[in-house]
Amino acid sequence: MTPKEFIKQYKPFALETERKTGISHLFILAQAALESGWGNSAPGNMFFGVKAGKDTPANKKQLLNTTEVLDAPNLGYKFPKVMSIYQLLNGKYKYEVKDWFRKYDTPEECFTDHAQFFFKNKRYAKALLVRSDPYKFAEEVAKAGYATATNYADSLKKVIKTIESYEKA
């Protein structure tokens, strides 16, 4: 799927989520694009890489491959399956693992659940204060630990710029 096709198909869900929550549709679309490779990897309508919890019903979760960057080499017990662990130049450890992620019946269900995730988790309280600004929200979500990638905010901001360029075209 191209960025243009992705925006056309999923912008209505992002706008509806913005209407309900005040979180910028640009941020929502950018995060969905980044996490799903512009919709090319969204198994089970899972666009945001949100992990399943202990209380997630079996029919609402799926075991998928993922990459995690962690501080220590002995944290493999946190995952159902570890394929590899190696040390990065910055001293952190890159884990290739299988982990449980949420699964949705529709893209709309995913977008709505994703927005609620920020409100349900207190660590995003500071981010929610700037939710109408997609760039500041990206920075705060990254600071709050949404992803283990060290350049997560910068990656999100690049995708936001791309989406803005398509919206202006």
C-alpha positions as CSV (number, residue, x, y, z in Angstrom):
1,M,0.0,0.0,0.0
2,T,1.4,3.4,-0.9
3,P,1.3,6.3,1.6
4,K,-1.4,8.0,-0.5
5,E,-3.6,4.9,-0.5
6,F,-3.0,4.4,3.3
7,I,-4.0,8.0,4.0
8,K,-7.2,7.8,1.9
9,Q,-8.2,4.5,3.5
10,Y,-7.5,5.2,7.1
11,K,-7.8,9.0,7.5
12,P,-11.6,8.7,8.3
13,F,-10.8,6.5,11.3
14,A,-8.1,8.9,12.5
15,L,-10.4,11.9,12.1
16,E,-13.2,10.2,14.1
17,T,-10.7,9.3,16.8
18,E,-9.5,13.0,16.9
19,R,-13.1,14.1,17.2
20,K,-13.7,11.7,20.2
21,T,-10.3,12.3,22.0
22,G,-8.6,15.5,20.8
23,I,-5.5,13.5,19.7
24,S,-4.3,14.9,16.4
25,H,-5.3,12.8,13.4
26,L,-1.9,13.5,12.0
27,F,-0.2,11.7,14.9
28,I,-2.7,8.8,14.8
29,L,-2.2,8.3,11.1
30,A,1.6,8.7,11.4
31,Q,1.8,6.2,14.3
32,A,-0.4,3.7,12.4
33,A,1.8,4.1,9.3
34,L,5.0,3.7,11.2
35,E,3.9,0.7,13.2
36,S,2.3,-1.1,10.3
37,G,4.6,-0.2,7.4
38,W,1.9,2.0,5.8
39,G,-0.6,-0.8,6.4
40,N,1.5,-3.5,4.8
41,S,1.9,-5.3,8.1
42,A,-1.3,-5.1,10.2
43,P,-2.2,-8.6,11.1
44,G,-5.5,-8.8,12.9
45,N,-6.1,-5.1,12.1
46,M,-3.4,-4.3,14.6
47,F,-1.9,-1.0,13.4
48,F,-0.2,0.3,16.5
49,G,1.8,-2.5,18.0
50,V,-0.1,-2.5,21.3
51,K,0.8,-5.5,23.4
52,A,-1.9,-7.8,24.8
53,G,-2.2,-7.9,28.5
54,K,-2.8,-10.8,30.9
55,D,-6.5,-9.9,30.8
56,T,-6.8,-9.8,27.0
57,P,-9.3,-12.5,25.9
58,A,-7.8,-15.2,23.7
59,N,-9.8,-14.2,20.6
60,K,-8.4,-10.6,20.9
61,K,-4.7,-11.5,20.9
62,Q,-2.1,-12.9,18.5
63,L,1.5,-14.1,18.9
64,L,3.8,-12.1,16.5
65,N,7.5,-11.6,15.8
66,T,8.9,-8.3,17.1
67,T,12.1,-6.5,17.9
68,E,12.8,-5.0,21.4
69,V,15.7,-2.9,22.6
70,L,16.4,-3.5,26.3
71,D,19.1,-2.6,28.9
72,A,20.2,-6.1,29.8
73,P,20.9,-9.5,28.1
74,N,19.0,-11.6,30.7
75,L,15.4,-10.4,30.1
76,G,14.3,-13.1,27.7
77,Y,12.0,-14.5,30.4
78,K,9.6,-11.6,29.6
79,F,8.7,-13.1,26.2
80,P,7.0,-16.3,25.1
81,K,9.8,-17.1,22.7
82,V,13.3,-15.5,22.1
83,M,14.9,-16.1,18.7
84,S,18.1,-14.0,19.3
85,I,19.7,-11.4,21.6
86,Y,22.8,-9.4,20.7
87,Q,24.5,-6.3,22.1
88,L,24.4,-3.1,20.2
89,L,27.2,-0.5,20.1
90,N,25.3,1.7,22.6
91,G,25.5,-1.0,25.2
92,K,21.8,-2.0,24.9
93,Y,20.6,-5.4,23.7
94,K,18.5,-6.1,20.6
95,Y,16.0,-8.9,21.1
96,E,14.2,-10.7,18.3
97,V,11.2,-12.3,20.0
98,K,7.6,-13.5,19.7
99,D,5.2,-11.6,21.9
100,W,1.5,-11.2,22.4
101,F,-0.2,-8.3,20.6
102,R,-3.8,-7.2,20.5
103,K,-6.1,-8.2,17.6
104,Y,-9.2,-6.4,16.3
105,D,-12.2,-7.2,14.2
106,T,-12.0,-3.9,12.2
107,P,-9.5,-1.0,11.7
108,E,-12.0,1.3,13.4
109,E,-12.0,-0.9,16.6
110,C,-8.2,-0.7,16.6
111,F,-8.0,3.1,16.2
112,T,-10.6,3.6,19.0
113,D,-8.8,1.2,21.4
114,H,-5.4,2.7,20.6
115,A,-6.6,6.2,21.6
116,Q,-8.1,4.8,24.8
117,F,-4.8,3.2,25.6
118,F,-3.3,6.7,26.2
119,F,-6.1,7.7,28.5
120,K,-5.9,4.4,30.5
121,N,-2.2,4.6,31.1
122,K,-1.1,7.3,33.5
123,R,2.4,7.5,32.0
124,Y,0.9,9.3,29.1
125,A,-0.8,12.1,31.2
126,K,1.9,14.6,30.2
127,A,1.5,13.7,26.5
128,L,-2.2,14.2,26.6
129,L,-1.7,17.8,27.6
130,V,-0.3,18.4,24.1
131,R,-2.4,15.9,22.2
132,S,-3.6,18.5,19.6
133,D,0.0,19.1,18.5
134,P,1.2,16.0,16.6
135,Y,4.9,16.8,16.9
136,K,4.9,17.5,20.7
137,F,2.6,14.5,21.3
138,A,5.1,12.3,19.4
139,E,7.9,13.5,21.7
140,E,5.9,13.0,24.9
141,V,4.6,9.5,23.9
142,A,8.2,8.5,23.1
143,K,9.5,9.9,26.4
144,A,6.8,8.0,28.2
145,G,8.1,4.7,26.8
146,Y,5.6,3.8,24.0
147,A,8.4,2.0,22.0
148,T,11.9,0.8,22.8
149,A,13.4,2.3,19.6
150,T,15.7,5.2,20.6
151,N,14.7,7.4,17.7
152,Y,11.0,6.8,17.9
153,A,9.9,10.4,18.2
154,D,12.1,11.4,15.2
155,S,10.7,8.5,13.1
156,L,7.1,9.6,14.0
157,K,7.8,13.2,13.1
158,K,9.2,12.3,9.7
159,V,6.0,10.3,8.9
160,I,3.8,13.2,10.2
161,K,5.6,15.5,7.7
162,T,5.0,13.0,4.9
163,I,1.3,12.9,5.7
164,E,1.1,16.7,5.9
165,S,2.7,16.9,2.4
166,Y,0.0,14.6,1.0
167,E,-2.8,16.5,2.7
168,K,-1.5,19.8,1.2
169,A,-1.1,18.3,-2.3
